[in-house]
Amino acid sequence: METKSRTLEITILSGEDLRIHNKSVKNNAFVIVSIDPFNYKTTKMDGEGGSYPSWNDKLVMDMPMQTRFITLEVKCKDSGGDKTVGFARIPVTDFIGGYSPETCLQFLSYRLRNPKGLKNGIINVSVRVKEPLQARSSQAAAAGLGIPIDGREPLQACSSQAAAAGLGIPIDGRKDFGVVTGFPIWSVYPSNSLFR
């Protein structure tokens, strides 16, 4: 089954040296993240950071497969309304299609430009594309990995990136190296355990 969108997890971390008309922003800065005109989310307002705000706000959005850019617009609210501090356009190729797997968390920084194109600070973000659950389970099923439970389909808990990289243990002499993630379970904890 082909997916028409991905789930984007973008965390707006902080801003640096935000300015409006060459004066430092005093407070109430926020960010609008837009994938298209109908698909956008807003961070909370930072009322204390001034021209160095810290949001640490995680936004989860659907990103169509044909998306080429994500737009970040930093604004500041004051008594006169919302004023634009600056924009940054993030090419999707900055976090998809590079050397690291697209599901890896990546930390990125971008120069903000005001509507006239002048430098107006920096915005720091982290980005991760969350792989759809079906895509993970279908890749694992294709590799023949998983654990059947009560006659149902096999439970899929494998890392496709690790298998593709050749990490893991050969299973039954096959050439694929499946990697299964799990937790060790003990029925009795040692006497010096932290769980008392």
N, C-alpha and C positions, 0 to 999 in steps of 0.2 A: 504494500500500500504506500503510495507516494504522499509525502507531506507537503502542504502548500505554505507552511510557515514554521518558524523555529521559535523557541522561547528564549528571549533575551533577558539576562539578569544583569542589570547595570547598577552599580553603586556609585552615587555621586559623593565623593569623599570630601573634597575641600576646594577652596579657591585661594588664589594668591594675588595680592596687589590689585584688587578690583578698584576701578576708578570710573567716575562719571564726570565728563568735562574737565579732565585732568585733576580732579579732587578725589581723595579717598572716600570709598563708600563707608558710611557711618554704621549702618546696621540694616536688618530686614532684607537680606539678600536671599533669593531662592532661584531654583533652576527648573526650566521646562524642558523635558526630553521629548523630542518629536521624531517619530518614525515616518509619519505622513500627517497631513492636516487633520485627520480624524483619529489618529492613534498617538496620543501624547499623555504624559503624566507629569506631575509637579512635585518637587520636593517640599519638605517643610521649610519654613522661614527660619533663618539664623538671626536671632536678635542680639547676639553678643559679640560676634567675631569681627565686626567692622569690615575692613577691606581684606581680612584673612578669615573668611567664614569656614565653618566645619559643619557639614550636613550628615555625612555617613548614613545616607538614606538609600536603601536598596529598593529598586523598582523592577518589577517583573512585567515584561511586555511581550506580546506576540509580534514577531518580525517576519513579514512575508519573505519568501525566498528571493524575490526580485529586488529587495531593498539594496540600495547602493550606498546610502549615507544615513547617518543618524545626526540630528541637529540638537545641540545643547544651546539654550538661550538663558543667560544669567540676567536676572532682573532684580531691581531693588524697589521696595515699596516705601513711599514717604507720604507726607501730607498732600502732595500734588498728584498722587496715583503711582502706578507702576512705571519705572524708568528702565530702559534697556541698558545694561552694562556692556554686554557683548555676546557674540555668537561663536560657536565652534562647530564645524561639520566634521564628523568622524567617518572616514571611509570604512565600510564594512570589511574591506580587505585588510584593515589594520588588525583584526582579530579573527578572521576566517580565511583559511587558505594559505596560511603562512607555514612556518617551520614547526610550530607547536600545534597539538590537536586543538580543534575549535572549542572543546569543552573545558580547556584549561583556563583558570582564572588569570587574567592579564591586567596589569596596572599601567594606565596610560595617562599622559598629561598633554593638554592642548592649549595653544595660545588663543585667547579670546580677542576678537576684533569687534569694534563698535560699528554702527551702521555706516560710518564713513570709511571703514577699513583700517582704522588706526588700532594699534595694540592697546589692549585694555585689561591685562591680567592673564592669569593661567587658571585652568580648571583641571583637577585631578579626579580620575574615575577608575573603577575596576569593572571589567566586562567579562562575562562568561555566557556562552551559548549552551543552554541546557538541552542535552540530547533527548528527543522524545522517548518515552518508555517503550513504545512499540519498536522503535528502531533498535534499541539495545537488545530487547528480547528476541527480535527476529534475527539479528546478527549472531547471537549466541545459539539460537536454534539451528541456524544454517551450519554452524560449526559442530553441531551434535552435542552441545554441552548443556548441563542442567540436571536437576534431580526430580524424577517423577514423584508426586505425592498422591496417594490414594487413587492411582490410576488416571489422574489428571495429566495435563500437559506438563512437561518438565519446568521446574522453577528456574528462572533465568537470573543469575547473579554473577555475570562475568563482565570483565572489562574488555571491550573491543579494542581499545588502543593498546593495551598490554599484549593481547593476543597478536595484533598486527605487528607489534614490535618484536615478537618472538620471545617474550618473557613468559615464565611459568614452567610447568612440568609437562613432559609429553604424556598423553593419556592413551593407554592401551596400544602403544607403539605407533600412534598416529603422528603425523608431522606437524599438526597444529599444536600450539602451546596455550591451552586455556588457562585463564587465571580466575580463580573463584575467591570472592571476598567473603569473609565470615568472622565470627567471634568464637573464641574458645569458651566452652561452657563447663563449669565444674559443679558437681553436685554438693561438694563440701569444700568450704574455703579453709585455707590453713589457719591455725590458731592465731598467728600474728597478723591476720588480715585487717585492713582498714574498715571492713564492713562488719561491725559488731552491733 
